[in-house]
Amino acid sequence: MEIKVSRDSKDPHRRLIKNAVALLCVLLLLPASYLQAAESDAMLNLRLAHHSNVPNAADDINTFSDRFLKVDYSRNWRFVTAPGNWFSVGMLTQGDVWQQTSGMNRLAAGVAVGYSHKFGLGLEAPRLNLRSQWLYQDFEGSVRSGPVQSHSVALSRWVADNIQLSGSWSWTAQSAPSRRELLANPAFDVDVFNQEQQQLTVQADYLLNNSHALSLHLSATDGDTGASARPGSALLRIGEAIARDNGIDRGYLAYRVAARRYAAGLQWSLPLSMDSSLSLGAERRLARADAGVRYRETRVHLDYLKRF
């Protein structure tokens, strides 16, 4: 499947910020009585994660691993439009703290809007979920800082009392304003993290008798990705943009490359209470780019989820 990636040359990051600000203004201007009539909930997700290939390097000499803590807090207001259907708006904040790669430390904030529609009644009726999100992220290493927007469509259905199947498509665009001080090669564009990508995901969830759950997912992503390595890497042959990577540092250069990425993951979840749970998951990733360039990565995470 070939996906053509188009870019807006008229400062796309500014357009993304305007979209997010407009949605936030709409949310803040909603009458208080309207918000009080909505169902409101908040969610806190704490994640401890280990990534085996932080720079997405294509060779062992440039590959290193690291661990980080991610904190994700969101608040949503849900407006029921019909039995089983609702519209939602929300705000979210995120933060990452890495053990060694401090330039990847990140703070982010944004807004989201979604719609959920159930086709029919009963447990086995399929459900359609639409979601759009606008986020601004600020990294300690500025090369990655900028706005991100994502839009997704997901369809799910319970095929048995304890088995749910789902599939989703998403499109994500990331933009990082030009920082000429990070120029690494005058022959290349410096905007490494102006990226677009599309992803297809299928997932199966299996509920065990003790209320535990097992989830298996497979995904394929096509579009831009960022990969970093020291000068002389094979990434130079396929890089569409190059910049000094002040997030990873170590003398690394960041490259924007077109690649297809495949991932398979497994997760086990168990409830701790009516509104909290713990999950342990692992994912294996493989990326293929031009000229036979590939990189692999294993990700492991432990999550604590709390609803308020």
N, C-alpha and C positions, 0 to 999 in steps of 0.2 A: 504494500500500500504506500503510495507516494503522497506526501503532504507538502504542499507548497506553502512556504512561510513568507508572509508579506510584512513589511515594516512601514510604520508611519514616520516619515522624515520630519514632521512638524512637531518635534518635541513631545513624544508620546507620554513621557512621565507626567507632564503637566496635565494632560487630558485625564489620566488615571486619578490624579489628586482631586481634580474638579469633580469627577464622578463620586468619589468617596465623600467629599465635603457636602455635595448636594444631598446625598442620601442621609448623612448625619444631620443636616439641617431639617430635613423632613421629619426625622425621628424626634428631634428636640422640639419641633413646633407642634407635634401632635397634642391635642387637648389632654389635660391630666385625666379627665374622666374616661377618655378613650383608652389610655394606657392602663387605668385601673380595671377596666372591663376585660382586658386581655389576660391570658394565662402567662405568668412570668416565672422564669426559672433561671438559675445560675449554675455554672459547671466549672469545677476546678480539676485540671488534669496535670499530674506531676509525672514526669518521665525521666528515668535514668536509662541512658542509651550508650552503646558502644558501636562505633563505625570502624571497620577494618581498613578502609581506604579513604581517608578524609579528603585528599586532593583529587580523587578520581584519576589517579595516575595510571598510565598504561604500562609501566615497567616497575619491577621490584625496587630498584634503587631510589625511586621517588615516592614510593608508597609508605605511609605510616598510619597508625591507628590512634584513636583518642576516644575519650568518654566525655559526656556532658549531661547536664541537668536542664530539662526544659519545663517551664511553667507556663500553662495555658489557662487563662480565665476568660469566660464569656458569659454574657447575660442576654437573654432572648425574651421577646414578647410575642406571644402566639395568639392570633385572632382566628377563631373558628368561623369558617364561611359556610359550612354545611356539615352534617354528620360525617365524621371521618376525614374532613378536609380542613386545611388551615393555611394561613399566610403568616409569615414570621419576619421580624426585623430584629437585629441584634448588634451588639458591640463586643469587641474582643481585644484582649491584650496578651502578648506573648513575650517570653524572655528565655534566652539560652545562655548558659555559662559552661564553657569548656574547661577541662582540666589543664590542658597544656597549650592548646591553640587559642590564645586569648583574642586574637584578631577576629575569630569567628563568633565572639560573644555578640549577642543580638538583643535589641528591644524592638517591639513591633506593636502597632495598634491599628484597628480598622473597624469596618462595619460590614454587615452581611444582610442579605434578604433572601427569603426562600418561600417556596410553595409546595405543599404536599397534597396529593389527590389520590383517593382510594376508589378503584373501579369496582363498585359493588359492595356487598355486605359479607360478613363472615371472615374467618381467619385466612382463608386461602385466596381472598380477593387481592389482585396485584395492586401495588402502590407505586405511584410516580412521584419523585422528588426532584425539584428544581432548586438550584442554589447559585447565588452570585456573591462574591466577596471582594472587597477592596481593602488592601492592607499596605501600610507604609512601614518598612523595616530599616532600622539603623544599626549597622554593624560597627564594631570597634575598628575593623579594617574597612575603610570607606569604599573600596572598589565594588563591593556588593550592595551598598546602601541604595535604596530607592523603593518605589511603589511596585506592588504586585496585584494583579487582578486575576480572578479565576471564576469560571462558570462551569457548572456541571449538570448533567441529567442522569438520573439513576432510576432503575426499575427493579422492584423486588417482589418476591412472592413466596409464601409458605406453601411448599409442596407436600408437607406432612406436618403433623403436630409439633415435630421437633427439628424440622429441616427447612431452612430458608435459603433460597437462591437469589442472587442479585447480580446486576450488570450495570456499569456506568461508563459514561464518556465525559471527559473534562478537557477544557482548554485553559491554559495558563499563559499569561504574558508578564514578564518581569522587565523593568526598565531601571537603568542606573545612569544618572546624568554624566556627561563626559567630564573626565578629570584628567586634563592634559599632563598634570604632574606625574601621572602613572604611565606615561608613554614609554613603551619598551622598544618599539621598532617603527620608524616613520613610515614604513611601507604598509603597515597594517592599521586598521581601525582600532581605537582604544576601548570602545564600548563593548567589552566582553559580556557583560551581564544585561545587555538588551537581548532578551531571549523570548521565544514562543515555542510552545510544545502542546501536543495533544496526547491524551492517554485513554486507553480502553482497559477496563478492569472487570473481572468476573470473580464472584466470591460465593462460598458455601458456608453456612453456619449450622452447626449441629449442637442441639441442646441435650445435655446428659441428664439422667434421672436425678442427680444431686444438685441441679440448677447450675452446674458448671457448663461452659460452652467451648467448643472448638471451632475455629474459623480458618479456612484455607482460601487464599486469594492468588490469582495470577494476573499480571498486568503487562501491557506493551505500550511504550511511550515513543513517540516520533517527534523530532524537532531539535531545538538547540539544547546544548548542555555546556556546563563549565568544567574544565579540567585544568589542573595545575601541575607543573613540573619545573625542574631546573633547566636552564638553557641547554639546547642540544637534544631535547626530547623529540620523539617521533611525532609529537603533537604539532610541531612547527610545520610539517608538510600539509596538514589538513586544517590548521587554524584559520578561522575567518576573521578573528580579531585577537589582539594580544595586548596585555597590560601587565605591569608589575603587580604581583598579588600581595598587597599589604595586609591581607587577612591571614594568610598562611605564613607570609614572610619567608624566612630561611633561604632567601634568594630565588624563590619560585616565581615563575611567570604564569599568568592565567590565560587560558585559550578558550575562545568560543568555537565549538565544533558541532557539526550536524551529526546526530547519532540516533540509532534505534536502541532502546533499552528494554530489557525484559526482566521481570522479577517474579519470584514465587515466595510466598510467606505463609507461616502457620502461627496461630495465636491461641493460647489457652486462657480463659477468663473464669474467675470465681467470684461470687458475691460475698461481700463482707457484712452488709446490712441492706436494708431496703433502698438506701440511696448511695451506696458506695460499693466499689468493686476493685479487684486487683487483676492484672493480666500480665502474661509473659509471652513475648513473641520473638520470632526470628525471621529474617528475610534475606534471600540470596539474589544479587543483582548482576546482570551481565549487559555491557554496552558494546555495540559494534559501530564503528565509524568507517570512513573511507580508508583506502590503502592498508587494509587489514589491521588497523589499530583497534584494540579492545582493552577494556578494563573490567575488573570484577570487584565485588564488594559484598561483605556479609554484615548485616545490621542486627543487633540484638537489643531488646528494650524490656523494661519493667515499668508498668504504668499503675498509678493509683488514681482512681476517678471518684469524685465526690460531687453529688448534686445538692443544691440548696433550694 
